[in-house]
Amino acid sequence: MTHPSFSLARDELRDLLFASTFESDHQTIRDVLLDPIFDPVPGLNMEQAGRLAYARSRHVHAALERPLQILAKPRRLFALAEWPSLLDVASFSLLMVHYNLCLGTVFDHAQGREDLEALTEALDSLTSFGPYMATELGYGNNVAALETEAVYDRNSQTFTLNTPGVQAQKYMSYSGFGDIPKVATVMARLKIDGKDHGVYPFLLRLSTESGLCPGIRATLCPEKPVQGLDNGLTWFDNVRLPRSSLLHGDMGHFTEDGRFEVGAGNARARFLRAMSRIVPGRLCVASAALGASRASIYITLRYGQQRLTNAPGTNDMPVIEYRSFQRPVFSALASAYAMTLLLNEAKARYLACEAEPAADVVSLINITKALATWDATAVIAECRERCGAQGIFSANRIADYGSLLQGLVTAEGDNLVLLGTVAGQIIAQPWQGAQPPSPGRPSRLAEPEWLIAALAYREHQLWLAIREEMDADERGYFETWNDAMNPGLELARLRGERIALEQMWNASLHARQDEAKAALVLLTALYGLNLLHRSAAWFLAHEVIDGGQALSLPGLIDQQCVALRAHVPILIDGFALSPELLRAPIAHDDYLQAFCRQVGANVD
């Protein structure tokens, strides 16, 4: 029987991780995944796995409110990003592209338009899936340079959508299964009377049950591990579209005589507006990454409490008791909490914007997306290794999460590009707020407030050093910035980690339950000590710590892990996961029996 104080502390941790929205936004989505349609189906080829992902996506859609209703409540959208990938990474991809990117663009720029009612209803009812076609084979993430063109003819009031060359083929969009009805949002250059007005979104019927529509060609891309979806190369051969297909929003309008007048602002501003779903998409990507990170930790720590090994004086020591297991996995637990709280802060700031998110909010979202996906990649790799051979099997989930993260680190913007953009903005602007002083040498390194002060001091010193070097450099701008790029990336990363540490410390200060508070204090110190250890050479060189303190860091980290050991069960219970949900044999209370059942072994 669970002690009442344990339940209260667990619930407080769950509310912390899900920003007090678990019951309102997450619970029903989580419960959908308990349906047998998400049970493992071994032996599928890639096409069969892909078609199963479409069936599972339809099931999720049918069990929840309509997509347009979800789009009107962003926290619900972020919750939808967090759960399906735990059981089927391909379903996550389909749902997020359909809800956030394809239909989300309609929601932002053409909501309520009667001339698009049929296509919008097809997407909202999921009688058609919605690919999003922005990326092109020759341009990758450089969507602003895409070449697909939509040429407007005022006389017929139609557009001609065309792919001008091999480099302009739409790349990675879900177009390979031509017999699945689809309505696509396509980003193309709007051209009128020979003038290029930049990139705009268009909505068009891509395919029906009978196949691809006239003038559209598609070829499957090579197979991807785990994600058996129909990523394709798509080519448009002078496809005629009605003028209603242009999702112009406030980026322009048609006059009564059929002319199209471009909206106010420059082409760059209109492009960012046209790509409006990318910013919330980054929050969706980070949500999925951290969901997979927490699930990997949950599975690994439950397995670690049961997996017995030989040890001096005993033959039945659980691997969780070894320092070599505790340091990497407990550190992963600390970083998962820290990144989740950073993500919660980014979501809160985004939701607080009544109009377009401010530049500082977008910068925080970009940092969060990069750090969350990088951190999850490292956590999942560590968990897979700590589970040994069991970590390799798809049935135990962790290996599949690794494949998911390979895509997420570049989805909705390559991490290095995002952080590089943020770094450039930070360096170009005056320092915001007071200049952090040197924190002084502490008597105790594992003090969260000192660790925060130390990170803030390093952040400011990095900013100063980069600015001074760039100001003194008399070469061209590219050469100057190129040399500052890597220190700038570290600066942007450090800003996100410092905010994450602050958020975790603040959470510990406001915790009401004693066990939750104690666990959060230890987690905060462990996360901060690991950041200090990573940059110990810098702190030593700047006399923030001395040589003895630098050498003591590995031992201090181990001590934090020892103190944290008793709190592990409640910390992972805060994830709102269960063996029944994840269906990973090694997460069960009796993993031996669960694994034998999984493989059909007779254990009678």
VMD Tcl script that draws the C-alpha trace (Angstrom):
set ca {
  {0.00 0.00 0.00}
  {1.35 3.42 -0.98}
  {1.91 5.75 1.97}
  {-0.20 8.95 1.74}
  {2.90 11.18 2.00}
  {4.47 9.34 -0.95}
  {1.35 9.90 -3.04}
  {1.25 13.59 -2.18}
  {4.92 14.07 -3.04}
  {4.56 12.08 -6.27}
  {1.56 14.17 -7.30}
  {3.45 17.37 -6.55}
  {6.34 16.27 -8.76}
  {3.91 15.29 -11.51}
  {2.22 18.69 -11.29}
  {5.63 20.34 -11.47}
  {6.67 18.44 -14.59}
  {3.35 18.94 -16.37}
  {2.87 22.55 -15.22}
  {-0.30 21.61 -13.28}
  {-2.05 20.62 -16.51}
  {-1.83 16.82 -16.36}
  {-5.53 16.20 -15.72}
  {-6.72 18.93 -18.08}
  {-4.37 18.42 -21.04}
  {-2.42 15.16 -20.75}
  {-4.54 12.50 -19.06}
  {-6.93 11.73 -21.91}
  {-4.13 11.59 -24.48}
  {-2.14 9.25 -22.24}
  {-5.20 7.02 -21.78}
  {-5.68 6.68 -25.56}
  {-2.33 4.90 -25.70}
  {-3.61 2.09 -23.47}
  {-5.76 0.84 -26.34}
  {-4.66 -2.51 -27.85}
  {-4.01 -0.84 -31.21}
  {-0.73 0.37 -29.64}
  {0.34 -3.12 -28.56}
  {3.64 -4.23 -30.15}
  {3.27 -5.90 -33.56}
  {6.53 -7.72 -34.38}
  {7.74 -8.74 -37.80}
  {6.33 -5.86 -39.84}
  {8.17 -4.59 -42.88}
  {8.62 -0.83 -43.30}
  {5.49 -0.31 -45.37}
  {3.34 -2.31 -42.96}
  {4.76 -0.35 -40.02}
  {4.02 2.90 -41.83}
  {0.43 1.96 -42.58}
  {-0.04 0.89 -38.97}
  {1.16 4.36 -37.92}
  {-1.57 5.89 -40.11}
  {-4.17 3.61 -38.45}
  {-2.93 4.53 -34.98}
  {-3.03 8.23 -35.86}
  {-6.66 7.86 -36.96}
  {-7.40 6.19 -33.62}
  {-5.85 9.06 -31.65}
  {-7.79 11.58 -33.74}
  {-11.10 9.74 -33.19}
  {-10.59 9.59 -29.41}
  {-9.90 13.31 -28.93}
  {-11.52 16.61 -29.80}
  {-11.13 17.93 -33.35}
  {-7.70 19.19 -34.46}
  {-8.90 22.78 -34.89}
  {-10.07 22.71 -31.27}
  {-6.67 21.42 -30.18}
  {-4.92 24.15 -32.18}
  {-6.99 26.73 -30.35}
  {-5.50 25.46 -27.08}
  {-1.71 25.27 -27.55}
  {-1.07 23.42 -24.27}
  {-3.24 20.61 -25.60}
  {-1.18 20.56 -28.80}
  {2.07 20.38 -26.81}
  {0.60 17.51 -24.78}
  {-0.29 15.67 -27.96}
  {3.34 15.96 -29.02}
  {4.53 14.39 -25.79}
  {2.80 11.00 -25.63}
  {2.28 9.05 -28.92}
  {6.02 8.78 -29.65}
  {6.42 6.71 -26.47}
  {4.73 3.82 -28.28}
  {5.07 4.65 -31.98}
  {7.55 7.28 -33.14}
  {6.02 7.30 -36.63}
  {2.57 8.18 -35.27}
  {4.07 11.17 -33.50}
  {5.53 12.42 -36.79}
  {2.25 12.03 -38.66}
  {0.19 13.72 -35.97}
  {2.50 16.67 -35.50}
  {2.87 17.37 -39.21}
  {-0.89 17.09 -39.69}
  {-1.99 19.08 -36.64}
  {0.70 21.70 -36.18}
  {2.25 22.27 -39.59}
  {-0.35 21.53 -42.25}
  {-3.66 22.33 -40.55}
  {-1.93 24.77 -38.21}
  {-0.98 26.92 -41.22}
  {-4.63 26.97 -42.27}
  {-5.57 27.84 -38.68}
  {-3.15 30.78 -38.68}
  {-3.82 32.18 -42.14}
  {-7.19 30.97 -43.47}
  {-9.39 30.12 -40.50}
  {-13.10 30.24 -41.33}
  {-12.66 30.81 -45.06}
  {-15.70 29.41 -46.86}
  {-13.78 28.85 -50.09}
  {-11.54 26.36 -48.25}
  {-14.28 24.70 -46.22}
  {-14.12 21.33 -48.01}
  {-10.35 20.97 -47.72}
  {-10.31 22.23 -44.14}
  {-13.03 19.76 -43.15}
  {-11.09 16.92 -44.77}
  {-8.13 17.77 -42.54}
  {-10.16 18.45 -39.42}
  {-12.05 15.15 -39.78}
  {-8.88 13.31 -40.82}
  {-10.57 11.86 -43.85}
  {-7.38 13.21 -45.44}
  {-3.93 13.41 -43.89}
  {-2.02 16.67 -44.15}
  {1.61 16.69 -45.33}
  {3.60 19.91 -45.04}
  {5.85 20.62 -47.99}
  {8.52 23.21 -47.30}
  {11.94 21.55 -47.44}
  {13.44 20.97 -50.89}
  {16.09 18.48 -51.93}
  {18.67 21.11 -52.82}
  {18.08 23.49 -49.93}
  {17.40 21.52 -46.74}
  {16.65 23.87 -43.87}
  {17.21 26.93 -46.06}
  {13.51 27.24 -46.84}
  {13.83 30.93 -47.68}
  {15.76 29.92 -50.83}
  {13.27 27.32 -52.08}
  {12.42 27.32 -55.79}
  {8.98 25.74 -56.11}
  {6.91 28.46 -57.77}
  {3.25 29.43 -57.91}
  {2.68 31.80 -60.82}
  {-0.54 33.83 -60.69}
  {-2.61 34.50 -63.80}
  {-4.99 37.38 -63.15}
  {-7.13 36.63 -66.20}
  {-8.06 33.12 -65.09}
  {-7.49 33.91 -61.39}
  {-5.53 30.69 -61.00}
  {-2.04 29.68 -59.96}
  {0.31 27.34 -61.76}
  {2.34 25.34 -59.24}
  {5.58 24.06 -60.71}
  {8.84 22.37 -59.74}
  {11.51 24.05 -61.89}
  {14.29 21.49 -61.37}
  {15.54 18.46 -59.51}
  {16.87 20.59 -56.66}
  {13.37 22.00 -56.05}
  {11.62 18.69 -55.41}
  {9.78 18.70 -52.10}
  {11.77 16.44 -49.82}
  {10.77 14.21 -46.88}
  {7.05 15.10 -46.97}
  {4.63 12.17 -46.63}
  {3.70 11.56 -50.26}
  {4.91 8.01 -50.93}
  {1.64 6.16 -50.15}
  {-0.33 7.57 -53.06}
  {-3.53 5.72 -52.14}
  {-4.01 7.52 -48.80}
  {-6.10 10.68 -49.24}
  {-4.05 13.78 -48.47}
  {-4.40 17.55 -48.51}
  {-1.03 19.30 -48.40}
  {0.22 22.68 -47.35}
  {2.91 23.59 -49.88}
  {5.36 26.46 -49.50}
  {6.09 28.09 -52.84}
  {7.38 31.34 -54.30}
  {4.52 33.63 -55.25}
  {5.21 35.15 -58.68}
  {3.00 37.77 -60.29}
  {3.76 39.47 -63.63}
  {7.36 38.26 -63.47}
  {7.98 39.56 -59.95}
  {8.93 37.26 -57.07}
  {7.05 38.19 -53.88}
  {8.67 35.56 -51.68}
  {7.44 32.38 -50.02}
  {3.72 31.83 -49.32}
  {1.69 28.78 -48.21}
  {-0.76 27.06 -50.57}
  {-3.36 24.39 -49.78}
  {-4.15 21.71 -52.34}
  {-5.47 18.21 -52.79}
  {-2.44 15.91 -53.11}
  {-4.05 12.48 -53.42}
  {-7.24 10.44 -53.16}
  {-7.87 6.70 -52.69}
  {-7.26 6.43 -56.46}
  {-3.74 7.84 -56.24}
  {-1.85 11.11 -56.69}
  {-3.73 13.93 -58.37}
  {-2.91 14.91 -61.98}
  {0.39 16.69 -62.44}
  {1.88 15.41 -59.18}
  {4.66 12.82 -59.03}
  {6.15 11.24 -55.93}
  {8.88 8.70 -55.20}
  {9.65 7.07 -51.86}
  {12.83 8.11 -50.07}
  {15.17 5.41 -48.73}
  {14.02 3.58 -45.61}
  {14.64 5.07 -42.18}
  {15.27 2.87 -39.14}
  {12.13 2.35 -37.02}
  {10.07 5.07 -38.74}
  {8.41 3.22 -41.60}
  {6.70 6.24 -43.11}
  {6.20 7.26 -46.72}
  {8.70 10.11 -46.88}
  {9.01 11.05 -50.51}
  {10.34 13.28 -53.23}
  {7.45 15.23 -54.74}
  {7.35 17.00 -58.09}
  {4.66 19.38 -59.39}
  {4.23 19.56 -63.18}
  {2.39 22.85 -63.82}
  {-0.49 21.98 -61.51}
  {-3.38 24.45 -61.92}
  {-4.78 25.74 -58.63}
  {-7.71 28.09 -57.87}
  {-6.85 31.38 -56.26}
  {-8.46 30.12 -53.02}
  {-5.46 27.82 -52.55}
  {-3.31 30.76 -51.43}
  {-3.27 31.02 -47.63}
  {-2.41 34.69 -47.62}
  {-3.81 35.72 -44.21}
  {-2.60 39.25 -43.48}
  {0.27 38.84 -45.95}
  {-1.85 40.24 -48.80}
  {-5.33 40.20 -50.32}
  {-7.21 39.92 -53.60}
  {-8.99 42.96 -54.97}
  {-12.45 42.80 -56.54}
  {-10.97 42.73 -60.04}
  {-8.73 39.74 -59.18}
  {-5.45 41.49 -58.56}
  {-3.36 40.31 -55.63}
  {-1.86 43.02 -53.46}
  {1.05 42.05 -51.26}
  {0.73 42.96 -47.58}
  {2.81 45.50 -45.71}
  {6.35 44.79 -44.61}
  {9.34 43.31 -46.37}
  {9.74 39.84 -47.84}
  {11.62 38.62 -44.75}
  {8.76 39.62 -42.42}
  {6.20 37.96 -44.71}
  {8.32 34.81 -44.88}
  {8.48 34.52 -41.09}
  {4.73 35.05 -40.94}
  {4.16 32.37 -43.59}
  {6.27 29.95 -41.54}
  {4.38 30.78 -38.34}
  {3.94 27.16 -37.25}
  {7.67 26.54 -36.95}
  {7.97 28.30 -33.58}
  {5.25 26.28 -31.79}
  {6.57 23.29 -33.71}
  {9.87 23.65 -31.89}
  {8.02 23.41 -28.58}
  {6.28 20.28 -29.88}
  {9.61 18.75 -30.89}
  {11.13 19.53 -27.49}
  {8.07 18.02 -25.78}
  {8.45 14.77 -27.71}
  {12.18 14.62 -27.02}
  {11.75 15.05 -23.28}
  {8.87 12.58 -23.17}
  {11.20 9.98 -24.70}
  {14.00 11.02 -22.35}
  {11.85 10.54 -19.27}
  {10.50 7.22 -20.55}
  {14.05 5.96 -21.14}
  {15.06 6.92 -17.61}
  {11.91 5.33 -16.17}
  {12.55 2.04 -17.97}
  {16.27 2.02 -17.10}
  {15.81 2.77 -13.41}
  {13.03 0.23 -12.95}
  {15.22 -2.35 -14.66}
  {18.25 -1.26 -12.64}
  {16.43 -1.96 -9.39}
  {15.84 -5.59 -10.45}
  {18.84 -6.56 -12.58}
  {21.10 -8.55 -10.23}
  {24.87 -8.91 -10.58}
  {27.80 -10.37 -8.70}
  {29.48 -8.07 -6.22}
  {32.11 -8.60 -3.52}
  {30.41 -10.67 -0.85}
  {27.11 -11.18 -2.67}
  {25.62 -12.64 -5.84}
  {22.44 -10.55 -5.92}
  {23.38 -6.89 -6.01}
  {21.04 -4.73 -8.16}
  {23.01 -2.70 -10.70}
  {21.41 0.50 -9.45}
  {23.61 0.31 -6.35}
  {26.84 0.73 -8.35}
  {28.33 4.22 -8.55}
  {29.18 3.54 -12.19}
  {25.46 3.13 -12.86}
  {24.27 5.89 -10.54}
  {26.40 8.72 -11.86}
  {25.30 8.59 -15.51}
  {21.68 7.58 -14.92}
  {20.99 9.82 -11.91}
  {22.66 12.67 -13.80}
  {20.32 11.88 -16.70}
  {17.41 12.04 -14.26}
  {18.56 15.46 -13.04}
  {18.96 16.82 -16.57}
  {15.56 15.47 -17.62}
  {13.93 17.39 -14.78}
  {15.96 20.50 -15.60}
  {15.15 20.39 -19.32}
  {11.47 19.76 -18.64}
  {11.32 22.83 -16.39}
  {13.19 24.88 -19.02}
  {10.61 23.75 -21.58}
  {7.77 24.67 -19.22}
  {9.23 28.16 -18.88}
  {9.54 28.52 -22.68}
  {5.93 27.38 -23.12}
  {4.69 29.81 -20.48}
  {6.48 32.74 -22.11}
  {5.15 31.75 -25.53}
  {1.59 31.46 -24.25}
  {1.85 34.84 -22.54}
  {2.35 36.56 -25.93}
  {-0.95 37.93 -27.17}
  {0.33 38.46 -30.71}
  {3.56 37.40 -32.40}
  {6.12 36.13 -29.85}
  {8.77 38.68 -28.98}
  {12.36 38.17 -30.11}
  {13.55 37.14 -26.64}
  {10.77 34.54 -26.42}
  {11.71 33.08 -29.81}
  {15.35 32.97 -28.69}
  {14.39 31.05 -25.54}
  {12.32 28.62 -27.61}
  {15.24 28.09 -29.99}
  {17.62 27.44 -27.09}
  {15.12 25.09 -25.48}
  {14.55 23.08 -28.63}
  {18.28 22.63 -29.16}
  {19.15 21.78 -25.56}
  {16.15 19.50 -25.03}
  {16.85 17.41 -28.13}
  {20.61 17.23 -27.55}
  {20.11 16.34 -23.91}
  {17.51 13.69 -24.75}
  {19.86 12.20 -27.35}
  {22.59 11.81 -24.74}
  {20.20 10.50 -22.08}
  {18.68 7.89 -24.39}
  {22.11 6.69 -25.55}
  {23.26 6.36 -21.94}
  {20.11 4.51 -20.90}
  {20.35 2.12 -23.83}
  {23.91 1.24 -22.85}
  {23.12 0.85 -19.15}
  {20.40 -1.66 -20.03}
  {22.91 -3.85 -21.85}
  {21.54 -6.20 -24.47}
  {17.99 -5.53 -23.29}
  {18.38 -1.95 -24.43}
  {18.80 -3.04 -28.03}
  {15.34 -4.56 -28.44}
  {12.55 -2.42 -29.84}
  {10.20 -4.08 -27.36}
  {12.03 -2.21 -24.59}
  {11.50 1.09 -26.42}
  {14.82 2.84 -25.74}
  {16.48 1.97 -29.06}
  {13.43 3.29 -30.95}
  {13.63 6.55 -29.01}
  {17.21 6.89 -30.22}
  {16.00 6.77 -33.81}
  {13.33 9.36 -33.02}
  {15.92 11.77 -31.64}
  {18.09 11.46 -34.73}
  {15.28 13.21 -36.58}
  {14.29 15.65 -33.84}
  {17.71 17.31 -33.55}
  {17.26 18.71 -37.06}
  {13.44 18.94 -37.17}
  {12.00 22.49 -37.21}
  {15.51 23.90 -37.57}
  {18.98 22.37 -37.18}
  {20.18 22.85 -33.59}
  {23.49 24.42 -34.52}
  {21.76 26.91 -36.81}
  {19.21 27.79 -34.13}
  {21.84 28.28 -31.43}
  {24.08 30.19 -33.84}
  {21.22 32.60 -34.58}
  {20.57 33.09 -30.86}
  {24.28 33.59 -30.19}
  {24.47 36.29 -32.86}
  {21.53 38.11 -31.28}
  {22.97 37.88 -27.75}
  {26.36 39.17 -28.86}
  {24.94 42.00 -30.96}
  {22.79 43.38 -28.16}
  {23.88 45.25 -25.03}
  {24.01 43.11 -21.91}
  {20.56 42.83 -20.40}
  {20.33 43.51 -16.66}
  {23.02 43.87 -14.05}
  {26.49 42.50 -14.71}
  {26.95 39.37 -12.56}
  {29.90 39.67 -10.15}
  {32.35 36.89 -9.44}
  {30.58 34.53 -7.04}
  {33.66 34.06 -4.88}
  {35.01 30.72 -3.78}
  {32.41 28.72 -1.89}
  {32.90 26.64 1.19}
  {30.50 24.10 -0.31}
  {30.34 23.51 -4.07}
  {26.99 21.70 -3.94}
  {25.13 24.89 -3.03}
  {22.52 25.62 -5.73}
  {22.51 29.39 -5.24}
  {26.29 29.55 -5.65}
  {26.15 27.27 -8.69}
  {23.59 29.59 -10.32}
  {25.77 32.61 -9.57}
  {28.83 30.84 -11.02}
  {27.02 30.02 -14.27}
  {25.70 33.59 -14.55}
  {29.22 34.96 -14.06}
  {30.65 32.68 -16.74}
  {27.83 33.62 -19.13}
  {28.67 37.31 -18.79}
  {32.41 36.76 -19.05}
  {31.96 34.75 -22.25}
  {29.83 37.56 -23.68}
  {32.48 40.14 -22.80}
  {35.34 38.10 -24.27}
  {33.52 37.47 -27.55}
  {32.55 41.14 -27.91}
  {36.10 42.31 -27.23}
  {37.62 39.89 -29.73}
  {35.10 40.82 -32.43}
  {35.60 44.54 -31.86}
  {39.37 44.14 -32.21}
  {39.13 42.03 -35.36}
  {39.67 44.10 -38.52}
  {38.88 41.37 -41.03}
  {35.59 41.03 -42.86}
  {32.38 40.33 -40.97}
  {32.16 36.65 -41.94}
  {35.70 35.87 -40.82}
  {35.16 37.71 -37.55}
  {31.85 36.00 -36.82}
  {33.10 32.60 -37.96}
  {35.88 32.70 -35.35}
  {33.34 33.70 -32.71}
  {30.86 31.01 -33.69}
  {31.90 28.21 -31.33}
  {32.30 30.45 -28.25}
  {28.94 31.98 -29.20}
  {27.31 28.54 -29.31}
  {28.65 27.81 -25.84}
  {27.27 31.16 -24.64}
  {23.78 30.42 -25.96}
  {23.87 26.91 -24.53}
  {25.03 28.19 -21.15}
  {22.16 30.68 -21.04}
  {19.64 27.87 -21.41}
  {21.36 25.70 -18.81}
  {21.51 28.57 -16.33}
  {17.78 29.24 -16.77}
  {17.08 25.51 -16.33}
  {19.09 25.44 -13.11}
  {17.22 28.52 -11.85}
  {13.88 26.93 -12.65}
  {14.74 23.74 -10.79}
  {16.03 25.62 -7.73}
  {12.92 27.78 -7.71}
  {10.77 24.65 -7.86}
  {12.57 23.18 -4.85}
  {12.02 26.38 -2.86}
  {8.28 26.29 -3.53}
  {7.75 22.54 -3.00}
  {5.23 21.85 -0.23}
  {5.87 18.15 0.40}
  {9.05 17.36 2.34}
  {10.14 14.44 0.18}
  {9.53 16.34 -3.04}
  {11.52 19.29 -1.70}
  {14.44 17.11 -0.56}
  {14.56 15.29 -3.90}
  {14.48 18.53 -5.90}
  {17.26 20.12 -3.84}
  {19.49 17.10 -4.49}
  {18.59 17.06 -8.21}
  {19.36 20.77 -8.53}
  {22.76 20.37 -6.92}
  {23.58 17.33 -9.06}
  {22.64 19.11 -12.28}
  {24.64 22.19 -11.29}
  {27.70 20.16 -10.25}
  {27.72 18.38 -13.59}
  {27.67 21.74 -15.40}
  {30.49 22.97 -13.17}
  {32.49 19.80 -13.82}
  {32.08 20.15 -17.59}
  {33.67 23.62 -17.51}
  {35.97 23.11 -14.51}
  {39.03 24.27 -16.47}
  {37.41 27.65 -17.17}
  {36.31 28.16 -13.57}
  {39.77 27.16 -12.34}
  {41.51 29.50 -14.79}
  {39.28 32.38 -13.69}
  {39.91 31.60 -10.01}
  {36.27 30.88 -9.26}
  {37.34 27.52 -7.80}
  {40.75 26.28 -6.72}
  {42.61 23.16 -7.76}
  {41.44 21.11 -4.82}
  {37.82 21.97 -5.50}
  {38.20 21.09 -9.18}
  {39.64 17.69 -8.25}
  {36.88 17.08 -5.72}
  {34.04 17.40 -8.23}
  {33.79 13.71 -9.29}
  {33.59 12.66 -5.65}
  {30.99 15.30 -4.87}
  {28.86 14.14 -7.79}
  {29.04 10.58 -6.47}
  {27.99 11.81 -3.01}
  {24.96 13.53 -4.50}
  {24.02 10.28 -6.22}
  {24.28 8.37 -2.94}
  {21.96 10.88 -1.26}
  {19.59 10.79 -4.22}
  {19.25 6.99 -4.32}
  {16.37 6.81 -1.82}
  {14.38 9.40 -3.79}
  {14.58 7.64 -7.17}
  {11.21 5.81 -6.93}
  {9.25 8.98 -6.24}
  {11.13 11.01 -8.85}
  {10.31 8.57 -11.65}
  {6.75 8.12 -10.42}
  {6.35 11.83 -11.09}
  {6.69 11.03 -14.82}
  {3.09 9.67 -14.89}
  {4.31 6.53 -16.67}
  {3.58 2.87 -15.99}
  {4.74 -0.54 -17.24}
  {1.23 -1.11 -18.61}
  {1.45 2.04 -20.70}
  {4.96 1.55 -22.06}
  {4.67 -2.23 -22.52}
  {8.45 -2.52 -22.14}
  {9.21 -5.92 -20.56}
  {12.17 -4.68 -18.50}
  {10.02 -1.96 -16.91}
  {7.72 -4.53 -15.28}
  {7.94 -5.57 -11.64}
  {8.94 -9.06 -12.77}
  {10.92 -8.34 -15.91}
  {11.94 -11.99 -16.33}
  {8.36 -13.18 -16.70}
  {7.45 -10.15 -18.83}
  {10.34 -10.75 -21.22}
  {9.48 -14.44 -21.56}
  {5.87 -13.56 -22.34}
  {7.09 -11.06 -24.95}
  {9.09 -13.69 -26.83}
  {6.54 -16.48 -26.29}
  {8.82 -18.61 -24.14}
  {7.18 -21.41 -22.12}
  {8.03 -20.73 -18.47}
  {5.68 -23.29 -16.87}
}
mol new
graphics top color blue
foreach p $ca { graphics top sphere $p radius 0.5 }
foreach p [lrange $ca 0 end-1] q [lrange $ca 1 end] { graphics top cylinder $p $q radius 0.2 }
display resetview
